[in-house]
């Protein structure tokens, strides 16, 4: 089976969509397909199914990314609230209360949902890991320093006994 035929069938379309969902750009998808990027572009123009599969995959990734950004920065959302309202009728001639009843009324308000700090930390660490770390300037692993610490601790314990 030729490569182009495989990528126009369900299995190939599913693979291309999943790679796009993972955040792969056209160059990476083409590499995984084993073709030059120019070939992938030509196939996408010629095959609406392939183009749609890649767009659908990217749409899902963008949707999740947008939701994370929205959660991190905060947003306004409409909320419907229900209130109990007391209605009183007065006699216009005597001014006395004639009838009193309660009814429920609804109104829509906008409520601000503040940014989520956990989402903010996640966003920053993944967008710029070189700038946003738990311990900036410290390498991820320091086995030599740990070994020296434990050796010094063992030596101190020997002198103590």
C-alpha positions as CSV (number, residue, x, y, z in Angstrom):
1,X,0.0,0.0,0.0
2,X,1.3,3.4,-0.9
3,X,1.9,6.0,1.9
4,X,-0.7,8.4,0.5
5,X,-3.3,5.7,0.5
6,X,-2.6,4.7,4.1
7,X,-3.0,8.3,5.3
8,X,-6.4,8.6,3.6
9,X,-7.8,5.6,5.4
10,X,-9.3,5.6,8.9
11,X,-6.2,4.3,10.7
12,X,-3.9,6.9,9.2
13,X,-6.4,9.7,9.8
14,X,-6.7,8.6,13.4
15,X,-2.9,8.7,13.8
16,X,-2.5,12.1,12.2
17,X,-5.3,13.5,14.4
18,X,-3.7,12.1,17.6
19,X,-0.3,13.6,16.7
20,X,-2.0,17.0,16.2
21,X,-3.8,16.6,19.5
22,X,-0.4,16.0,21.2
23,X,0.6,19.4,19.9
24,X,2.8,18.4,17.0
25,X,3.3,20.9,14.2
26,X,3.1,20.1,10.5
27,X,6.9,19.4,10.3
28,X,6.8,16.9,13.2
29,X,3.7,15.2,11.8
30,X,5.4,14.9,8.4
31,X,8.5,13.5,10.0
32,X,6.4,10.8,11.8
33,X,4.6,10.0,8.5
34,X,8.0,9.6,6.9
35,X,7.5,12.3,4.3
36,X,8.8,15.8,3.7
37,X,6.7,18.7,5.1
38,X,5.9,19.9,1.5
39,X,4.4,16.5,0.8
40,X,2.2,16.7,3.8
41,X,1.0,20.2,2.8
42,X,0.2,18.9,-0.7
43,X,-1.7,15.9,0.8
44,X,-3.7,18.2,3.1
45,X,-4.8,20.3,0.1
46,X,-5.7,17.3,-1.9
47,X,-7.5,15.4,0.9
48,X,-10.1,17.2,2.9
49,X,-10.4,14.2,5.3
50,X,-6.7,14.4,6.2
51,X,-6.8,18.2,6.6
52,X,-10.0,17.9,8.8
53,X,-8.4,15.2,11.0
54,X,-5.4,17.4,11.7
55,X,-7.5,20.5,12.3
56,X,-9.8,18.5,14.7
57,X,-6.8,17.2,16.6
58,X,-5.4,20.7,17.0
59,X,-8.7,22.1,18.0
60,X,-8.9,19.7,20.9
61,X,-5.4,20.8,22.1
62,X,-6.2,24.5,21.7
63,X,-9.5,24.0,23.6
64,X,-7.7,22.5,26.6
65,X,-5.0,25.1,26.4
66,X,-7.5,27.9,26.3
67,X,-9.4,26.4,29.3
68,X,-6.2,26.2,31.3
69,X,-5.3,29.8,30.5
70,X,-8.8,31.0,31.3
71,X,-8.7,29.2,34.7
72,X,-5.2,30.6,35.4
73,X,-6.2,34.2,34.6
74,X,-9.7,34.3,35.9
75,X,-12.9,35.1,34.1
76,X,-16.5,36.5,34.5
77,X,-19.4,34.2,34.2
78,X,-23.2,34.8,34.3
79,X,-25.0,33.4,37.3
80,X,-28.8,33.2,37.7
81,X,-29.9,34.1,41.3
82,X,-33.3,33.7,42.7
83,X,-34.8,36.1,45.3
84,X,-37.9,36.0,47.4
85,X,-39.7,39.3,47.0
86,X,-42.5,40.5,49.3
87,X,-45.3,42.3,47.4
88,X,-47.7,44.4,49.5
89,X,-51.0,46.0,48.2
90,X,-52.5,49.0,50.0
91,X,-56.0,50.4,49.8
92,X,-55.6,53.8,48.1
93,X,-58.3,55.4,50.1
94,X,-57.5,54.1,53.6
95,X,-53.9,53.4,53.2
96,X,-54.3,50.1,55.0
97,X,-52.6,46.9,53.9
98,X,-55.0,44.8,51.7
99,X,-52.9,41.9,50.6
100,X,-49.4,40.6,51.1
101,X,-47.8,37.9,49.1
102,X,-44.3,36.5,48.3
103,X,-43.0,35.6,44.9
104,X,-39.8,34.4,43.5
105,X,-37.9,36.5,41.0
106,X,-34.8,35.7,39.1
107,X,-32.0,37.9,37.9
108,X,-28.8,37.3,36.1
109,X,-25.6,38.7,37.5
110,X,-22.0,38.4,36.4
111,X,-19.7,36.9,38.9
112,X,-15.9,37.1,38.7
113,X,-14.1,33.8,39.2
114,X,-10.5,34.6,40.3
115,X,-7.5,33.0,38.7
116,X,-6.4,29.7,40.1
117,X,-2.8,29.8,41.4
118,X,-2.2,26.1,40.8
119,X,-3.1,26.6,37.1
120,X,-0.9,29.7,37.0
121,X,2.1,27.8,38.4
122,X,1.5,24.9,35.9
123,X,1.2,27.3,33.0
124,X,4.4,29.2,33.9
125,X,6.5,26.1,34.5
126,X,5.4,24.5,31.2
127,X,5.7,27.7,29.1
128,X,9.1,28.9,30.4
129,X,10.7,26.1,32.4
130,X,14.1,27.9,32.2
131,X,12.6,30.9,34.1
132,X,10.0,29.3,36.3
133,X,11.2,26.5,38.6
134,X,10.7,25.6,42.2
135,X,14.4,26.3,42.9
136,X,15.8,28.7,40.3
137,X,19.5,28.3,39.5
138,X,19.8,24.9,41.1
139,X,20.5,21.9,38.9
140,X,17.9,19.1,39.0
141,X,20.2,16.5,40.6
142,X,23.3,17.0,42.9
143,X,24.5,13.5,43.8
144,X,28.0,14.7,44.7
145,X,26.8,17.2,47.3
146,X,24.4,14.5,48.7
147,X,27.3,12.0,49.0
148,X,29.5,14.6,50.7
149,X,26.7,15.4,53.1
150,X,26.1,11.8,54.1
151,X,29.8,11.1,54.4
152,X,30.2,14.1,56.8
153,X,27.1,13.0,58.7
154,X,28.5,9.5,59.2
155,X,31.9,10.9,60.3
156,X,30.2,13.2,62.8
157,X,28.2,10.3,64.2
158,X,31.4,8.2,64.6
159,X,33.2,11.0,66.6
160,X,30.1,11.3,68.8
161,X,30.1,7.7,69.9
